[in-house]
Amino acid sequence: MKKESSSKNLHSPTLNTIMMVEAVLEDAEGDYLSIPALKKKLPKQVNHNTLMQILAYLEESNKISVSLKGVTWAHKLSSKLRRT
């Protein structure tokens, strides 16, 4: 069976890696981070392609906004769901 060439080099990010990226972006809420700046803020090194997959997922989930300025956290938790 022949595999697709685009899928042979893909590495699926782990939940821990996704959560790590989310935490860094959420901590920088209101600031726009470039990809290199985001990579520097991450506590562990993340493969560029893996980071791009995570950012695509977070953008699809409406948790981040990606623009020419950079990446910023956009997800707002409903006040009804917040614990007091």
PyMOL commands that place a pseudoatom at each C-alpha (Angstrom):
pseudoatom trace, name=CA, resn=MET, resi=1, chain=A, elem=C, hetatm=0, pos=[0.000, 0.000, 0.000]
pseudoatom trace, name=CA, resn=LYS, resi=2, chain=A, elem=C, hetatm=0, pos=[1.285, 3.447, -0.883]
pseudoatom trace, name=CA, resn=LYS, resi=3, chain=A, elem=C, hetatm=0, pos=[1.286, 6.118, 1.839]
pseudoatom trace, name=CA, resn=GLU, resi=4, chain=A, elem=C, hetatm=0, pos=[0.592, 9.749, 1.097]
pseudoatom trace, name=CA, resn=SER, resi=5, chain=A, elem=C, hetatm=0, pos=[3.817, 11.739, 1.020]
pseudoatom trace, name=CA, resn=SER, resi=6, chain=A, elem=C, hetatm=0, pos=[2.319, 14.531, 3.141]
pseudoatom trace, name=CA, resn=SER, resi=7, chain=A, elem=C, hetatm=0, pos=[1.427, 12.175, 5.996]
pseudoatom trace, name=CA, resn=LYS, resi=8, chain=A, elem=C, hetatm=0, pos=[4.785, 10.425, 6.336]
pseudoatom trace, name=CA, resn=ASN, resi=9, chain=A, elem=C, hetatm=0, pos=[6.488, 13.376, 8.046]
pseudoatom trace, name=CA, resn=LEU, resi=10, chain=A, elem=C, hetatm=0, pos=[3.579, 14.434, 10.241]
pseudoatom trace, name=CA, resn=HIS, resi=11, chain=A, elem=C, hetatm=0, pos=[3.940, 14.068, 13.967]
pseudoatom trace, name=CA, resn=SER, resi=12, chain=A, elem=C, hetatm=0, pos=[0.822, 14.396, 16.059]
pseudoatom trace, name=CA, resn=PRO, resi=13, chain=A, elem=C, hetatm=0, pos=[1.251, 16.704, 19.036]
pseudoatom trace, name=CA, resn=THR, resi=14, chain=A, elem=C, hetatm=0, pos=[0.625, 15.270, 22.476]
pseudoatom trace, name=CA, resn=LEU, resi=15, chain=A, elem=C, hetatm=0, pos=[-2.021, 16.666, 24.775]
pseudoatom trace, name=CA, resn=ASN, resi=16, chain=A, elem=C, hetatm=0, pos=[0.716, 17.907, 27.125]
pseudoatom trace, name=CA, resn=THR, resi=17, chain=A, elem=C, hetatm=0, pos=[2.338, 19.865, 24.285]
pseudoatom trace, name=CA, resn=ILE, resi=18, chain=A, elem=C, hetatm=0, pos=[-0.981, 21.407, 23.243]
pseudoatom trace, name=CA, resn=MET, resi=19, chain=A, elem=C, hetatm=0, pos=[-1.706, 22.405, 26.842]
pseudoatom trace, name=CA, resn=MET, resi=20, chain=A, elem=C, hetatm=0, pos=[1.791, 23.880, 27.205]
pseudoatom trace, name=CA, resn=VAL, resi=21, chain=A, elem=C, hetatm=0, pos=[1.286, 26.089, 24.128]
pseudoatom trace, name=CA, resn=GLU, resi=22, chain=A, elem=C, hetatm=0, pos=[-2.199, 27.087, 25.326]
pseudoatom trace, name=CA, resn=ALA, resi=23, chain=A, elem=C, hetatm=0, pos=[-0.836, 28.094, 28.738]
pseudoatom trace, name=CA, resn=VAL, resi=24, chain=A, elem=C, hetatm=0, pos=[1.901, 30.287, 27.261]
pseudoatom trace, name=CA, resn=LEU, resi=25, chain=A, elem=C, hetatm=0, pos=[-0.546, 32.002, 24.911]
pseudoatom trace, name=CA, resn=GLU, resi=26, chain=A, elem=C, hetatm=0, pos=[-3.133, 32.470, 27.657]
pseudoatom trace, name=CA, resn=ASP, resi=27, chain=A, elem=C, hetatm=0, pos=[-0.505, 34.000, 29.978]
pseudoatom trace, name=CA, resn=ALA, resi=28, chain=A, elem=C, hetatm=0, pos=[0.371, 36.472, 27.216]
pseudoatom trace, name=CA, resn=GLU, resi=29, chain=A, elem=C, hetatm=0, pos=[-3.312, 37.347, 26.690]
pseudoatom trace, name=CA, resn=GLY, resi=30, chain=A, elem=C, hetatm=0, pos=[-3.663, 40.698, 24.961]
pseudoatom trace, name=CA, resn=ASP, resi=31, chain=A, elem=C, hetatm=0, pos=[-0.138, 40.576, 23.511]
pseudoatom trace, name=CA, resn=TYR, resi=32, chain=A, elem=C, hetatm=0, pos=[0.669, 39.479, 19.983]
pseudoatom trace, name=CA, resn=LEU, resi=33, chain=A, elem=C, hetatm=0, pos=[3.495, 36.931, 19.816]
pseudoatom trace, name=CA, resn=SER, resi=34, chain=A, elem=C, hetatm=0, pos=[5.439, 36.125, 16.696]
pseudoatom trace, name=CA, resn=ILE, resi=35, chain=A, elem=C, hetatm=0, pos=[6.208, 32.450, 16.110]
pseudoatom trace, name=CA, resn=PRO, resi=36, chain=A, elem=C, hetatm=0, pos=[9.891, 32.899, 17.141]
pseudoatom trace, name=CA, resn=ALA, resi=37, chain=A, elem=C, hetatm=0, pos=[8.818, 34.788, 20.293]
pseudoatom trace, name=CA, resn=LEU, resi=38, chain=A, elem=C, hetatm=0, pos=[6.320, 32.050, 21.130]
pseudoatom trace, name=CA, resn=LYS, resi=39, chain=A, elem=C, hetatm=0, pos=[9.001, 29.383, 20.684]
pseudoatom trace, name=CA, resn=LYS, resi=40, chain=A, elem=C, hetatm=0, pos=[11.291, 31.276, 23.104]
pseudoatom trace, name=CA, resn=LYS, resi=41, chain=A, elem=C, hetatm=0, pos=[8.551, 31.505, 25.736]
pseudoatom trace, name=CA, resn=LEU, resi=42, chain=A, elem=C, hetatm=0, pos=[7.791, 27.778, 25.646]
pseudoatom trace, name=CA, resn=PRO, resi=43, chain=A, elem=C, hetatm=0, pos=[9.400, 25.882, 28.551]
pseudoatom trace, name=CA, resn=LYS, resi=44, chain=A, elem=C, hetatm=0, pos=[10.342, 23.017, 26.211]
pseudoatom trace, name=CA, resn=GLN, resi=45, chain=A, elem=C, hetatm=0, pos=[11.450, 23.014, 22.596]
pseudoatom trace, name=CA, resn=VAL, resi=46, chain=A, elem=C, hetatm=0, pos=[8.682, 22.151, 20.128]
pseudoatom trace, name=CA, resn=ASN, resi=47, chain=A, elem=C, hetatm=0, pos=[9.211, 21.056, 16.531]
pseudoatom trace, name=CA, resn=HIS, resi=48, chain=A, elem=C, hetatm=0, pos=[8.159, 23.824, 14.120]
pseudoatom trace, name=CA, resn=ASN, resi=49, chain=A, elem=C, hetatm=0, pos=[5.725, 21.600, 12.172]
pseudoatom trace, name=CA, resn=THR, resi=50, chain=A, elem=C, hetatm=0, pos=[4.184, 20.341, 15.415]
pseudoatom trace, name=CA, resn=LEU, resi=51, chain=A, elem=C, hetatm=0, pos=[3.755, 23.916, 16.633]
pseudoatom trace, name=CA, resn=MET, resi=52, chain=A, elem=C, hetatm=0, pos=[2.073, 24.852, 13.354]
pseudoatom trace, name=CA, resn=GLN, resi=53, chain=A, elem=C, hetatm=0, pos=[-0.364, 21.931, 13.780]
pseudoatom trace, name=CA, resn=ILE, resi=54, chain=A, elem=C, hetatm=0, pos=[-1.157, 23.082, 17.327]
pseudoatom trace, name=CA, resn=LEU, resi=55, chain=A, elem=C, hetatm=0, pos=[-1.714, 26.675, 16.213]
pseudoatom trace, name=CA, resn=ALA, resi=56, chain=A, elem=C, hetatm=0, pos=[-3.994, 25.508, 13.388]
pseudoatom trace, name=CA, resn=TYR, resi=57, chain=A, elem=C, hetatm=0, pos=[-6.017, 23.449, 15.882]
pseudoatom trace, name=CA, resn=LEU, resi=58, chain=A, elem=C, hetatm=0, pos=[-6.263, 26.336, 18.366]
pseudoatom trace, name=CA, resn=GLU, resi=59, chain=A, elem=C, hetatm=0, pos=[-7.337, 28.728, 15.607]
pseudoatom trace, name=CA, resn=GLU, resi=60, chain=A, elem=C, hetatm=0, pos=[-10.011, 26.275, 14.418]
pseudoatom trace, name=CA, resn=SER, resi=61, chain=A, elem=C, hetatm=0, pos=[-11.200, 26.017, 18.035]
pseudoatom trace, name=CA, resn=ASN, resi=62, chain=A, elem=C, hetatm=0, pos=[-11.458, 29.820, 18.234]
pseudoatom trace, name=CA, resn=LYS, resi=63, chain=A, elem=C, hetatm=0, pos=[-8.991, 29.900, 21.108]
pseudoatom trace, name=CA, resn=ILE, resi=64, chain=A, elem=C, hetatm=0, pos=[-6.424, 32.040, 19.300]
pseudoatom trace, name=CA, resn=SER, resi=65, chain=A, elem=C, hetatm=0, pos=[-6.371, 34.713, 16.659]
pseudoatom trace, name=CA, resn=VAL, resi=66, chain=A, elem=C, hetatm=0, pos=[-3.642, 34.677, 14.027]
pseudoatom trace, name=CA, resn=SER, resi=67, chain=A, elem=C, hetatm=0, pos=[-2.900, 37.875, 12.127]
pseudoatom trace, name=CA, resn=LEU, resi=68, chain=A, elem=C, hetatm=0, pos=[-0.002, 39.716, 10.534]
pseudoatom trace, name=CA, resn=LYS, resi=69, chain=A, elem=C, hetatm=0, pos=[0.803, 41.095, 14.006]
pseudoatom trace, name=CA, resn=GLY, resi=70, chain=A, elem=C, hetatm=0, pos=[1.248, 37.573, 15.383]
pseudoatom trace, name=CA, resn=VAL, resi=71, chain=A, elem=C, hetatm=0, pos=[-0.683, 35.119, 17.511]
pseudoatom trace, name=CA, resn=THR, resi=72, chain=A, elem=C, hetatm=0, pos=[-2.842, 36.142, 20.466]
pseudoatom trace, name=CA, resn=TRP, resi=73, chain=A, elem=C, hetatm=0, pos=[-5.153, 34.361, 22.907]
pseudoatom trace, name=CA, resn=ALA, resi=74, chain=A, elem=C, hetatm=0, pos=[-8.796, 35.033, 22.042]
pseudoatom trace, name=CA, resn=HIS, resi=75, chain=A, elem=C, hetatm=0, pos=[-10.773, 32.482, 24.065]
pseudoatom trace, name=CA, resn=LYS, resi=76, chain=A, elem=C, hetatm=0, pos=[-13.006, 33.904, 26.773]
pseudoatom trace, name=CA, resn=LEU, resi=77, chain=A, elem=C, hetatm=0, pos=[-14.438, 31.534, 29.340]
pseudoatom trace, name=CA, resn=SER, resi=78, chain=A, elem=C, hetatm=0, pos=[-18.078, 32.177, 30.102]
pseudoatom trace, name=CA, resn=SER, resi=79, chain=A, elem=C, hetatm=0, pos=[-18.633, 33.741, 33.503]
pseudoatom trace, name=CA, resn=LYS, resi=80, chain=A, elem=C, hetatm=0, pos=[-21.276, 31.071, 34.124]
pseudoatom trace, name=CA, resn=LEU, resi=81, chain=A, elem=C, hetatm=0, pos=[-18.612, 28.393, 33.746]
pseudoatom trace, name=CA, resn=ARG, resi=82, chain=A, elem=C, hetatm=0, pos=[-16.002, 30.094, 35.936]
pseudoatom trace, name=CA, resn=ARG, resi=83, chain=A, elem=C, hetatm=0, pos=[-15.650, 28.995, 39.498]
pseudoatom trace, name=CA, resn=THR, resi=84, chain=A, elem=C, hetatm=0, pos=[-15.827, 31.703, 42.099]
for i in range(1, 84): cmd.bond("trace and resi %d" % i, "trace and resi %d" % (i + 1))
show_as sticks, trace
zoom trace
